[in-house]
Amino acid sequence: MNIDKDLVAASATPMVLAILSEGESYGYAILKRVRELSNGELDWTDGMLYPLLHRLHRLGYVTQEWRIPPEGRRRRYYAITREGEDALAKHKLQWVTVARALDDAWGGVEVLRLALAPA
């Protein structure tokens, strides 16, 4: 399935904040986690992720720190801040509201399950 780029963009901030709420991480691991959480449906690129991480850092939602892990390759690690946790909580409320409204408009989960079922 090809997910509309506007929907991907709208979900990017809460997705990254949610991943970082699981624990600190670095770019490639975040990209991997996005693919994992979406069952491969979301395949972000570096060109999408890193500008988002830089924006989240400017907003004070994440910290960033260069480190050299035991494997020896230097990586920039990101961690969510208290402000980022607050922003994530707001995003969750907004997405729950949108999901609930769409669910009602579409006629409930049963209709959605039928729409997604293999032919």
C-alpha positions in Angstrom: 0.0 0.0 0.0 1.3 3.5 -0.8 0.5 5.8 2.1 -0.2 9.4 1.1 2.8 11.7 1.8 0.6 14.2 3.7 -0.5 11.4 6.1 3.1 10.3 6.5 4.2 13.9 7.3 1.4 14.4 9.8 2.2 11.3 11.7 6.0 11.7 11.6 6.4 13.9 14.8 4.2 11.7 17.0 5.8 8.5 15.6 9.4 9.7 16.4 8.5 11.0 19.8 6.7 7.7 20.6 9.8 5.7 19.5 12.0 7.9 21.6 9.7 7.5 24.6 10.7 3.8 24.5 14.3 4.9 25.0 17.1 6.8 23.4 18.0 5.9 19.9 19.9 6.9 16.7 18.8 7.6 13.2 19.1 4.1 11.6 17.5 2.4 14.5 14.6 4.9 14.4 14.1 4.1 10.7 14.1 0.4 11.4 11.6 0.8 14.2 9.2 2.8 12.0 9.3 0.0 9.4 8.8 -2.6 12.2 5.8 -0.7 13.7 4.2 -0.3 10.3 4.8 -3.9 9.2 7.0 -2.5 6.4 4.3 -0.1 5.1 6.3 3.1 6.1 9.7 3.1 4.7 11.2 6.5 5.6 14.4 7.9 4.2 17.3 9.7 5.9 16.2 12.8 4.0 12.9 12.7 5.8 14.1 11.7 9.3 17.1 13.9 9.9 15.4 17.3 9.2 12.6 16.1 11.5 15.0 15.2 14.3 16.8 18.6 13.9 13.4 20.4 14.1 12.4 18.4 17.2 15.8 19.4 18.7 15.2 23.1 18.0 11.8 22.8 19.6 13.4 21.3 22.7 11.5 18.0 22.3 14.7 15.9 22.0 18.3 16.1 23.0 21.1 14.9 20.8 24.6 13.6 21.7 27.4 12.2 19.6 28.8 9.0 21.0 31.0 6.1 19.9 29.4 2.9 20.9 31.4 -0.3 21.5 31.0 -1.3 17.8 33.2 1.8 17.2 31.0 3.8 14.7 30.2 7.3 15.8 26.5 7.9 16.1 24.2 10.8 17.2 21.8 9.6 19.8 18.5 11.2 20.5 16.4 11.2 23.7 13.0 12.7 24.4 12.8 15.6 26.8 10.0 16.5 29.3 8.8 19.0 26.7 8.8 16.2 24.1 6.8 14.0 26.4 4.2 16.8 26.8 4.1 17.3 23.1 3.6 13.5 22.6 0.7 13.5 25.1 -1.0 16.2 23.1 -0.4 14.4 19.8 -1.9 11.2 21.3 -5.1 13.1 22.2 -5.3 14.6 18.8 -4.8 11.3 17.0 -7.3 9.5 19.2 -9.9 12.1 18.4 -9.2 11.8 14.6 -9.2 8.0 14.7 -12.4 7.9 16.6 -14.1 10.4 14.2 -12.9 8.4 11.2 -14.0 5.1 12.8 -17.5 6.6 13.3 -17.5 8.0 9.8 -16.5 4.7 8.2 -18.9 2.6 10.2 -16.7 1.0 12.7 -13.8 -1.4 12.9 -15.7 -4.2 11.0 -15.9 -2.1 7.9 -12.2 -1.2 8.1 -11.2 -4.9 8.6 -13.2 -5.9 5.5 -11.6 -3.1 3.5 -8.1 -4.3 4.5 -8.8 -8.0 4.0 -7.0 -9.7 1.1 -9.1 -10.3 -2.0 
